[in-house]
Amino acid sequence: MGYILIADDDIAIAELIADSLTDEGYATRIVTDGESALWTIKKESEQIDLILLDIMMPHKDGLEICMEVRAITPCPIVFVSAKSSDRNRILGLDIGADDYITKPFIVAELVARVNAHVRREKRKLKHDESLITLGDIVIDKQNGIVKRNGLLVDLSTREFQVFSYLVDNMGKVLSREQIFENVWGNTFGDLNSVTIHIKNIRGKLDPDNQLIRTVWGVGYRLVKGGARCL
């Protein structure tokens, strides 16, 4: 589980934010100067779910920090600053921040914005994990579609299930019995169905038989290196 980093030299405000986010179930950490914030982000970027960043802090201001760390972490950065002019807001967003909240703020609104950004990141992460790329082929498991060179490939539901099973077991030799049992859901049936579906998938995705290899007398193996590269 990650945490939310609160970088603000006003400890009273930082603790107010931390307490409010703790009530929402978040773990938090407070730093009160720019150098500590920068060091923490660089060292623990993978553990930080969101950064709440003041602009006016000792040693290094929030704008400098944002510019330095934007390239090393994709997590949301939200400025929480007393600088309320449109110029500062636009500048903050232009250099990579995801949101800008001005002080004084309504605590409930800040918490709501944090919730929204965290939810968005979770949806994005889930979507990214469902996308698998094999050269010029992209498999979107969440939505059940396959694209080749950016164009949608018309796979039937069963063809998609067979191909997904091969992808999930990339590099392994799978017998027709294994494929049938795991895709069709039983051990009794016509194994030629597997052969027919593999043939159809090859015709649509792998006409050179370089991606799905036949292992004679055993079954099939999907080879990542056989995919064409863009």
Sine and cosine of phi, psi and omega as CSV:
sin_phi,cos_phi,sin_psi,cos_psi,sin_omega,cos_omega
0.00,0.00,0.72,-0.70,-0.01,-1.00
-1.00,0.02,-0.18,-0.98,0.01,-1.00
-0.59,-0.81,0.21,-0.98,0.06,-1.00
-0.98,-0.20,0.81,-0.59,0.02,-1.00
-1.00,-0.01,0.81,-0.59,0.04,-1.00
-0.93,-0.36,0.93,-0.37,-0.02,-1.00
-0.94,-0.35,0.97,-0.23,-0.06,-1.00
-0.39,-0.92,0.75,-0.66,-0.02,-1.00
-0.99,0.17,-0.14,0.99,0.10,-1.00
-1.00,0.00,0.99,-0.13,-0.12,-0.99
-0.89,0.46,-0.53,0.85,0.01,-1.00
-0.90,0.44,-0.70,0.72,0.02,-1.00
-0.93,0.38,-0.67,0.74,-0.01,-1.00
-0.86,0.51,-0.69,0.73,-0.02,-1.00
-0.94,0.33,-0.57,0.82,0.07,-1.00
-0.88,0.47,-0.71,0.70,0.03,-1.00
-0.89,0.45,-0.72,0.70,-0.03,-1.00
-0.87,0.50,-0.71,0.70,0.00,-1.00
-0.88,0.47,-0.66,0.75,-0.02,-1.00
-0.91,0.41,-0.65,0.76,0.00,-1.00
-0.96,0.28,-0.55,0.83,0.07,-1.00
-0.88,0.48,-0.64,0.77,0.04,-1.00
-0.88,0.48,-0.43,0.90,0.02,-1.00
-1.00,0.04,-0.01,1.00,0.04,-1.00
0.99,-0.13,0.12,0.99,0.01,-1.00
-1.00,0.04,0.53,-0.85,0.22,-0.97
-1.00,0.03,0.61,-0.79,-0.05,-1.00
-0.73,-0.68,0.32,-0.95,0.13,-0.99
-0.59,-0.81,0.66,-0.75,-0.03,-1.00
-0.94,-0.35,0.71,-0.70,0.21,-0.98
-0.79,-0.62,0.51,-0.86,-0.16,-0.99
-0.88,-0.48,0.18,0.98,0.10,-0.99
-0.54,-0.84,0.32,-0.95,-0.11,-0.99
-0.90,0.43,-0.65,0.76,-0.03,-1.00
-0.92,0.40,-0.64,0.77,0.05,-1.00
-0.90,0.44,-0.63,0.78,0.03,-1.00
-0.89,0.45,-0.72,0.69,-0.02,-1.00
-0.89,0.45,-0.69,0.72,-0.01,-1.00
-0.89,0.46,-0.69,0.73,-0.03,-1.00
-0.91,0.42,-0.69,0.73,-0.02,-1.00
-0.91,0.42,-0.69,0.73,-0.01,-1.00
-0.92,0.40,-0.60,0.80,-0.05,-1.00
-0.98,0.19,-0.58,0.82,-0.16,-0.99
-0.83,-0.56,0.50,0.87,-0.10,-1.00
-0.83,0.56,-0.57,0.82,-0.05,-1.00
-0.96,0.28,-0.28,0.96,-0.02,-1.00
-1.00,-0.10,-0.19,0.98,-0.09,-1.00
-1.00,-0.05,0.83,-0.55,-0.01,-1.00
-1.00,0.05,-0.47,0.88,-0.04,-1.00
-0.28,-0.96,0.55,-0.84,0.00,-1.00
-0.88,-0.47,0.83,-0.55,0.15,-0.99
-0.98,-0.18,0.89,-0.45,-0.26,-0.97
-0.81,-0.59,0.88,-0.47,0.12,-0.99
-0.97,0.25,0.42,-0.91,0.04,-1.00
-1.00,0.03,-0.77,0.64,-0.07,-1.00
-1.00,0.02,0.99,-0.14,0.03,-1.00
-0.71,-0.70,0.39,-0.92,0.04,-1.00
-0.91,0.42,0.47,-0.88,0.13,-0.99
0.96,0.26,-0.70,0.71,0.00,-1.00
-0.40,-0.92,0.76,-0.65,-0.06,-1.00
-1.00,0.09,0.23,-0.97,-0.08,-1.00
-0.89,0.45,-0.52,0.85,0.02,-1.00
-0.90,0.43,-0.69,0.73,0.04,-1.00
-0.89,0.47,-0.68,0.73,-0.02,-1.00
-0.89,0.46,-0.73,0.69,-0.01,-1.00
-0.85,0.53,-0.72,0.70,-0.01,-1.00
-0.90,0.44,-0.59,0.81,-0.03,-1.00
-0.96,0.28,-0.62,0.78,-0.14,-0.99
-0.99,-0.11,-0.20,0.98,-0.04,-1.00
-0.86,0.51,-0.51,0.86,-0.03,-1.00
-0.98,0.21,-0.27,0.96,-0.08,-1.00
-0.95,-0.32,-0.19,0.98,0.03,-1.00
-0.62,-0.79,0.73,-0.69,0.03,-1.00
-1.00,0.02,0.00,1.00,-0.10,-0.99
-0.92,0.39,0.45,-0.89,-0.03,-1.00
-0.87,0.49,0.66,-0.75,0.10,-0.99
-0.88,-0.47,0.83,-0.55,-0.01,-1.00
-0.86,-0.51,0.89,-0.46,0.09,-1.00
-0.97,0.26,0.70,-0.71,0.13,-0.99
-0.82,-0.57,0.98,-0.19,-0.22,-0.97
-0.64,-0.77,0.48,-0.88,0.10,-1.00
-0.98,0.21,-0.20,0.98,0.05,-1.00
-0.97,0.24,0.97,-0.22,-0.19,-0.98
-0.97,-0.25,0.05,1.00,-0.04,-1.00
-0.94,0.33,0.44,-0.90,0.05,-1.00
-0.86,0.50,-0.56,0.83,-0.01,-1.00
-0.87,0.49,-0.72,0.70,0.01,-1.00
-0.92,0.38,-0.63,0.77,0.02,-1.00
-0.89,0.46,-0.73,0.69,0.00,-1.00
-0.90,0.43,-0.67,0.74,0.02,-1.00
-0.88,0.48,-0.70,0.71,0.00,-1.00
-0.86,0.51,-0.68,0.73,0.01,-1.00
-0.95,0.33,-0.59,0.80,-0.02,-1.00
-0.90,0.43,-0.53,0.85,-0.06,-1.00
-1.00,0.01,0.05,1.00,0.15,-0.99
0.82,-0.58,-0.04,1.00,0.04,-1.00
-0.95,0.33,0.45,-0.89,0.00,-1.00
-1.00,-0.09,-0.32,0.95,-0.04,-1.00
-0.33,-0.95,0.26,-0.97,-0.04,-1.00
-0.58,-0.82,0.88,-0.47,0.00,-1.00
-0.90,-0.44,0.75,-0.66,-0.03,-1.00
-0.99,-0.12,0.56,-0.83,0.10,-0.99
-1.00,0.00,0.58,-0.82,-0.11,0.99
-0.95,0.31,0.48,-0.88,-0.06,-1.00
-0.81,-0.59,0.31,-0.95,0.12,-0.99
-1.00,0.04,0.86,-0.51,-0.09,-1.00
-0.83,0.56,-0.69,0.72,-0.02,-1.00
-0.87,0.49,-0.59,0.81,0.03,-1.00
-0.93,0.36,-0.67,0.74,0.04,-1.00
-0.87,0.50,-0.71,0.70,0.01,-1.00
-0.88,0.47,-0.65,0.76,0.00,-1.00
-0.89,0.45,-0.65,0.76,0.02,-1.00
-0.93,0.37,-0.64,0.77,0.07,-1.00
-0.86,0.50,-0.73,0.68,0.02,-1.00
-0.84,0.55,-0.69,0.73,-0.03,-1.00
-0.90,0.45,-0.69,0.72,0.00,-1.00
-0.92,0.39,-0.65,0.76,0.00,-1.00
-0.91,0.41,-0.67,0.74,0.05,-1.00
-0.88,0.48,-0.67,0.74,-0.01,-1.00
-0.89,0.46,-0.66,0.75,0.01,-1.00
-0.91,0.41,-0.61,0.79,0.01,-1.00
-0.92,0.40,-0.65,0.76,0.04,-1.00
-0.91,0.42,-0.65,0.76,0.01,-1.00
-0.90,0.44,-0.69,0.72,0.00,-1.00
-0.89,0.45,-0.69,0.72,0.00,-1.00
-0.88,0.47,-0.66,0.75,0.00,-1.00
-0.92,0.40,-0.68,0.73,-0.01,-1.00
-0.88,0.47,-0.62,0.79,-0.02,-1.00
-0.94,0.34,-0.38,0.93,-0.01,-1.00
-1.00,0.07,-0.11,0.99,0.02,-1.00
-0.99,-0.14,0.81,-0.58,0.02,-1.00
-0.85,-0.53,0.76,-0.65,-0.03,-1.00
-0.92,-0.38,0.79,-0.61,0.09,-1.00
-0.82,-0.58,1.00,-0.03,-0.05,-1.00
0.88,0.48,-0.89,-0.46,-0.02,-1.00
-1.00,-0.04,0.16,0.99,-0.01,-1.00
-0.95,-0.31,0.75,-0.66,0.06,-1.00
-0.85,-0.52,0.82,-0.57,0.02,-1.00
-0.96,-0.27,0.86,-0.51,0.05,-1.00
-0.97,-0.24,1.00,-0.07,-0.10,-0.99
-0.94,0.34,-0.51,0.86,-0.03,-1.00
-0.91,0.42,-0.62,0.78,-0.06,-1.00
-0.97,-0.24,-0.02,1.00,0.08,-1.00
0.93,0.36,0.61,0.79,0.00,-1.00
-0.76,-0.65,0.39,-0.92,0.04,-1.00
-0.76,-0.65,0.69,-0.73,0.07,-1.00
-0.84,-0.54,0.55,-0.84,0.09,-1.00
-0.77,-0.63,0.82,-0.57,-0.10,-1.00
0.80,0.59,0.58,0.81,0.05,-1.00
0.99,0.13,-0.08,1.00,-0.02,-1.00
-0.97,-0.22,0.66,-0.75,-0.01,-1.00
-0.91,0.41,0.74,-0.67,0.06,-1.00
-0.98,-0.18,0.77,-0.63,-0.09,-1.00
-0.99,0.11,0.99,0.13,0.09,-1.00
-1.00,-0.09,0.64,-0.77,0.12,-0.99
-0.94,0.34,0.22,-0.98,0.00,-1.00
-0.84,0.54,-0.70,0.72,-0.02,-1.00
-0.93,0.36,-0.62,0.78,0.05,-1.00
-0.88,0.47,-0.66,0.75,0.04,-1.00
-0.90,0.44,-0.65,0.76,0.01,-1.00
-0.90,0.43,-0.67,0.75,0.03,-1.00
-0.90,0.44,-0.73,0.68,-0.02,-1.00
-0.89,0.45,-0.66,0.75,0.02,-1.00
-0.88,0.47,-0.63,0.78,0.01,-1.00
-0.91,0.42,-0.63,0.78,0.07,-1.00
-0.90,0.43,-0.67,0.75,0.02,-1.00
-0.89,0.45,-0.69,0.73,0.00,-1.00
-0.89,0.45,-0.40,0.92,-0.03,-1.00
-0.88,-0.47,0.60,0.80,-0.07,-1.00
-0.80,0.59,0.75,-0.66,0.02,-1.00
1.00,-0.02,-0.29,0.96,0.00,-1.00
-1.00,0.01,0.55,-0.83,0.11,-0.99
-1.00,0.07,0.84,-0.55,-0.05,-1.00
-0.90,-0.43,0.78,-0.63,0.04,-1.00
-0.97,0.24,0.30,-0.95,0.05,-1.00
-0.89,0.47,-0.56,0.83,0.03,-1.00
-0.89,0.46,-0.69,0.73,0.02,-1.00
-0.88,0.47,-0.72,0.70,-0.02,-1.00
-0.89,0.45,-0.71,0.71,-0.03,-1.00
-0.89,0.45,-0.71,0.71,-0.04,-1.00
-0.90,0.45,-0.66,0.75,-0.09,-1.00
-0.99,0.13,-0.43,0.90,-0.01,-1.00
-0.99,-0.11,-0.72,0.69,-0.02,-1.00
-0.99,0.13,-0.36,0.93,0.11,-0.99
1.00,0.02,0.21,0.98,0.08,-1.00
-0.46,-0.89,0.11,-0.99,-0.05,-1.00
-0.96,-0.27,0.01,1.00,-0.03,-1.00
-0.90,-0.44,0.81,-0.58,0.00,-1.00
0.31,-0.95,-0.04,-1.00,-0.04,-1.00
-1.00,0.07,0.94,-0.33,-0.02,-1.00
-0.92,0.40,-0.28,0.96,0.06,-1.00
-0.90,0.44,-0.35,0.94,0.06,-1.00
-0.87,0.49,-0.60,0.80,0.04,-1.00
-0.90,0.43,-0.73,0.68,-0.02,-1.00
-0.86,0.51,-0.69,0.72,-0.02,-1.00
-0.90,0.43,-0.69,0.72,-0.02,-1.00
-0.92,0.39,-0.64,0.77,0.06,-1.00
-0.88,0.47,-0.67,0.74,0.02,-1.00
-0.87,0.49,-0.69,0.73,-0.01,-1.00
-0.91,0.41,-0.66,0.75,0.01,-1.00
-0.89,0.45,-0.68,0.73,0.02,-1.00
-0.87,0.49,-0.66,0.75,-0.01,-1.00
-0.88,0.48,-0.51,0.86,-0.04,-1.00
-1.00,-0.05,-0.49,0.87,-0.12,-0.99
-0.84,-0.54,-0.41,0.91,-0.20,-0.98
-0.59,-0.81,0.88,0.47,-0.08,-1.00
-0.89,0.46,-0.39,0.92,-0.01,-1.00
-1.00,-0.03,0.04,1.00,-0.01,-1.00
0.83,0.56,0.57,0.82,0.01,-1.00
-0.99,-0.12,-0.38,0.92,-0.04,-1.00
-1.00,0.00,-0.73,0.68,0.04,-1.00
-0.97,-0.26,0.95,-0.30,-0.06,-1.00
-1.00,-0.08,0.64,-0.77,0.12,-0.99
-1.00,0.04,0.79,-0.61,0.10,-0.99
-0.97,-0.25,0.98,-0.21,-0.18,-0.98
-0.85,0.52,0.74,-0.67,0.02,-1.00
0.99,0.15,-0.07,1.00,-0.03,-1.00
-0.84,-0.55,-0.89,0.47,-0.04,-1.00
0.20,-0.98,-0.75,-0.66,-0.09,-1.00
-0.73,-0.69,0.45,-0.89,0.04,-1.00
-0.64,-0.77,0.75,-0.66,0.06,-1.00
-1.00,-0.01,0.79,-0.61,-0.08,-1.00
-0.91,-0.41,0.90,-0.45,-0.03,-1.00
-0.88,0.48,-0.62,0.78,-0.02,-1.00
-0.92,0.40,-0.23,0.97,0.01,-1.00
-0.99,0.12,-0.16,0.99,0.00,-1.00
-0.97,0.26,0.61,-0.79,0.05,-1.00
-0.95,0.31,0.63,-0.78,0.00,-1.00
-0.99,-0.15,0.56,-0.83,0.04,-1.00
-0.93,0.37,0.00,0.00,0.00,0.00
